[in-house]
Amino acid sequence: MSNQPPTIAELLLDQIVASAPQHARDTELAIEAHGLVKHFGDIHAVNGIDLRVRPGQVFGFLGQNGSGKTTTVRMLTTLLRPTEGSARVAGFDIYSQDRQVRRAIGVALQEAGLDILQTGRELLRLQSRLYNVPRGEIEARVSHLLEVVDLSEDADRRIGGYSGGMQRRLDLASALVHSPSIIFLDEPTTGLDPVSRQNLWDYIQRLNREDGVTFFLTTQYLEEADQLCDEIAILDAGAIVQQGTPDQLKATVSADVIYVQVDGDERAQQQAVSALLPLANVEDAQWDFNEGIAVYTKSGNDTLPLVVRSLDDQGLLFSNLRLARATLDDVFFKATGHRIEPGDQTGQPAQGAAS
C-alpha cells in the first residue's frame, strides 16, 4: 500500500466518477478513529487520537496553533497517511477505501486551493459539475452559496482579485456544493468579519438541523466552539486532554471564577495560590500570566470575601478583583495551562500554573 497522499489528478478523477453522496447516517458512526499517530521525523504532531463522532453531530476540535488539529483532519480526509492507527469515515476505511471517503465528504482546509483565473461563480459551477450536481440545480445552488458567504456582488470577478478573506469564504462554499453527508472545516471562520462569521454559523446550524449533516470543525475561537458544537475535544501537544459537551466541560471548572491580580514576582504568586487553595468552596487556584490568579469555586459570592481576607492575612497587595462565570476559556486553561488569546488566536503559555 502506498504511503503517498493522493495526487490532484486522482482527486479530480474521484470527483468526476462520484455518484450521489454516501450518507453517514447509514453507518453506526460518522467518524471513528483508534490510536491515530503522525510523526514528521522527530516531531510528534499527533500522539494517539481516539474519536467517536455520531451522525448528525457538530464535533469540535479546540486547540491552539501546533496542537495537531490540522494534521488530524488531513489524516481523516485521506490527504495524509497516519504513522500508526486506524480510522473510518462515513463507514469507509481511510486506507483501503480512500476514494469512497473522499466522495462522501466535503473539505475546507486552511490553505484554499483556488484557480485565480476563474471567477467565483465559474469555480462553483465547475465544482458542481465535478460532483455530479443535477444540471438543472446548479445555478440555483451556486447563487445560494454565493449569498451565504456574502460574495454575490463579487461573483463575476476573477478570484485573483479577491482578498484573502473573500477567497476563504469562496473555498467554504466550494466544499458545500455537493451536499456531502460529512463536512470537515479546518478553522473555517479565520479571516472573516463578524457578520460573515455569524452567517456561516447560521448556515452550519441549518444544514445540521434540517439535513442531518455531520460537521467536524477545528477552531481556535472559543465562542464558535461553544455556540456550534454538540461535543468538543480539547487538544494539546497532539493529544486529547479533555472531551465532552460544552456544558459538561464548563461544569468541570465549577460555577464561578474569581480573578485577582497579586503584586510581586513568581514567589508572591505561588504564596497567594497556596493561601487560597485551602479556602472553603475553592476547588482549584492557578496563576494565569495574563489574567492573574484564577480561583475556581462553586459559590463566588461566598468565596470572594474569603479571598480578600486571605490575601490581606498574607500581607499581599492585590488589584483588579472580579467575579465571572466559568467559560470554555477557563476549561481550556485548566486542561492545557494555556489560553487562546482573542485577536491573534495564537495561544499563550501560562507561567507558574499550580495544579
N, C-alpha and C positions, 0 to 999 in steps of 0.2 A: 504493500500500500504506500502510495506516495505521501510524503510529508510536506509537499508544497501546496500553498494555497491556490485556489482556482485562478485561472487567467481571466482577463477581461473577455476574451473570446468565449470561454466556457460559460461565464456568467450570462453573456448575451444569448448564447445558444439555449441555456436553461430557460430564459425568459421567453424566447420565441416559441419553444415547444410546450410551454406551460399551458395547461388547460385550466379549468375552473379551480380556484384556490381550495386546498385541502384544509378543512376546518378543524381547529384544535379541539372543539367540543366533542369530536368523535373519539377522542383519546381520554384516558383517565387523567393525565396531567398534560398541561400545555408545554411545560419545560421541566425537565428532570436532569439533575447533574449529580455525579458522585465523585468526590476527590479530584476535582479539576485542578491541575497544576500547570503552570507555564513558567519556564526558566529561559532567560536570554543570557546564556553564558553563566556568569556569576550572579546575575541579577535575578532574584526570585520575585517575579511580578505577581503571580497568583500562587497561593500556598494551600491548596486543598479546599476548594469551594464545593459545598453541597447545596442543592436547590430543589425545591418542590413548588412549582407555580401552577395553581389551578386554572383551568379555562375560565375566562371572564374576569380575571384579576387585573388590577393595575399594581404591578410589583415594582418597588423602588430600590435601587442600589444607591445608597447615600455615602459619599466619601470625598475627601479632598483629592487634589491632583496627585497622581502617583500611587493611589491606593489599590489599583487593579481593576477599576470599573471597566474601562475601555477594553483592556485585554480580555476580560471575561466575556464581554459582548462579542468580540471578534472570534472567540472560540465557539460560542454558541451559534453564531451565524455562519460558521464554516469558513471564515476568512483567515483563520489561524489555527494550526493544529496544536492540540494540547501536548504538553510533555508527558503528562500522566492523566488518568481519569477517563470518565465516560459521560456522555450526555445524550439525551433525546429531546428533540424539539418538534412539536406537533406530531408526536408519535414516531418520528424518524430518527435513526441513529446518525450523529453528526459525522461519523467516519464513513460508514458503508452506504448511507442514503443521503449524502450531502446535497445532491441535486433536488431531491424531494423536499429537503429542509428549505432550500432557497426558493422553491416555488410557493411554499406555504407562508412565507414571512415577508414583511416589509422592513426595511432598514434605513435609518438615517444616522450616519456616523458624524463625528465632529468635523472631518475633512470632507467637504462637499466635492464630489467629482462631476462637475458640470461642464458642458460644452459652451464656451464663452461666445461662440459664433452664432448660436441659436438664440431665438427669443424665448422668454419664459413659456409662452403658450406653445411654441413648437416643441420644446422639451417635454412638456406634459402630454402633448399629443403622441409623441414618439413613445414615451413610456407606456401610455395606454395601449398602443398597438402592440408593443412587445409583450405586454401582459395579457393580450387577447381580450381586452375590454370590448364588449359589443360595439360595433362601429356606430350604431345609432345613439349610443350613450356617451360617446367620447366628448363631444363638445359641451354637453351639459355638465359632465363631471369635471372637465378642465376648468370651466368657468366657475363652478362652485369652489373648487380647491383654490383657485386664484383669489377669490373673495375671502376665503377663510384665512389665508396667510397675508391678506392685505396687499396683493400685487396686481389687482385688476387694472389699475391705471398704467402700470408699467409692463403689462403682459406682452406687449409687442415691441419692447426694446430688447436689444441684444444683451445677453447675460453678462458679457464683458463690461458693460457699463453699470452693472448693479453694484451697490455697496456690499460689504461683507455680510451685513445683517439681512439684506434682501436675498443674497444668494443662499443664506442659511434657511430662510423661510421657503424658498423655492425647492430646496433639497428635501425639506419636510413634506411638501406637497407631492413630490415625485415618489416618495415612499408609500403614499396612500392611494395611488391611482387604481390599483387592482383589488382594493378592499381585502387585504390579507387578514387571516384569522389571528395572527400574532404579529405585533409591531415592536421592533427594537428601536428605541430612541436614545441616542447617546448624547446627553446634555442638550436636549432639543431647543431650549429657550435661550441659550447663550447668545448674546448679541442682539436680542430682541428688546424693543421698547416695551414699557408696561402694558400698553393697550394690545399690542400684538401677542405678548405673552399670555394675557388673560384670554384672548380669542382662541389661542391654541389650547389652553387648558379646557375651555368650554367644549372645543371640538373633540378632544380626547375623552372627556367625560360623556359626551353624547354618543360617540362610537362605542364606548364601553357599555353604557346602559342600554342603548337601543339595538346594537348589533352584536353584543357579546364579545367584542374584540378584546383579546388579551394584550396588555402592554407590559413590556419590560423596559423600565425607564431608569437611566442613570442620571444623577443630578448632584449638584453642589448647593442647590437652593433649598434651604430648609422649609420655607413656606410652600414651595412646589411639592415637596415630598409629603408634607402634612395635608395639603389640600387634595392631592390627586390619588395618593397610594392607599390601597387596601392593606398592604403589608410592606414593611421596609426592612432591608438588611443593611446594617452599618458595616462598612468595610474599613479596615486599617491594615496597612502593610500586607496586602494581598489575602487577607483572611476576614471572614465574617466574625465580628466581635459581639454583635447583638442583633436580634431579629424579633419582629412582632408587628402588630398593628400600631398606628401612631398613638392611640390611647394606651395600649399596653406598654409601649416604650416610655411614654411620659409618666406612667404610673410607677416606673422603676426609680424615679428620682424624687419621689414624694410629691406633695401637692404644691409646696411653695419653695421659693429660693430667696434667701437674704443675701444681698451683695454688700460688701463693705470694703472700702479702701483703707488699709492699715499702713501708716507711715513706717519707713525703715527698710532695711535690707532683707535678704532672704531669711536670715536668722529671726528677724522680727515676725515675718510671715509665718514661719513654722511655729514660733511661740504662740501666735494667735490661733493657728489651726489646732494645736494641742490643747489650748484652753477651751475652744469651742466644741470640740468633739464630744466631751462628756456631758454636755448640757441636755436637759430633758427635751425630748421630741426631736433632737438633732440626729439625723441618720447618717450624715456624712458632711465633711467640710474639706474643701480643696482650694489651693491657691491657684487662681487663674491670672496669668501675667497681664491680660488685657482688662479683665473685669474686677480684679481684686480677689478677695476671698469669697467663695460661694458656699453658703451654708444651706444644706438641704433638710427640710423639715416638713412634718405633716401639718403643722399649725404655725404659720408665720406670725400671726398677731400675738400668740402666746410666747413665741420664742424671741421675737425682736427685743423686748426689754432685757431678756436674759443675756443676749449677745452684747448689748451696750454695757451691762453691769460687769460681765466677764472681762471685756477688754479694758474697762476702767480699772478693775482689780489688778490687771496685769501691768498697768501703767502705760498702755499702748495708745498712741494717738491715732485717730481714725476719722474718715470723712466719707461722703457720698453713700450713706447708708440708705438702702432701698429694698423694698419687698416686691417680688414678682411671682407670677405663676410659672410653674415649670414648663419648658418648651422643648422641642426637639434639639435645639441648640444645647440645652443642658444635658440631654441624653447623650448627644454626640460627645460632648466634653468629658462626661463621666466615663464613657466607654473607651475613648481613644486618648485622652489627655490633650486634645487639640480642639480648637474652634475653627469653624469655617467662617471667615470674615465676609460680611456683606461688601459688595463692590468688587474687590479684587478676587474674592472667592478662592483664594489660594490655600487657606488653612494656616493657622499659626500655632506653633507648639506652646503648650502651657509649661511654665517653668516652676519647678518645685512642687508639683501636684502631690498631695498626700492622699493615700487611699484609705 
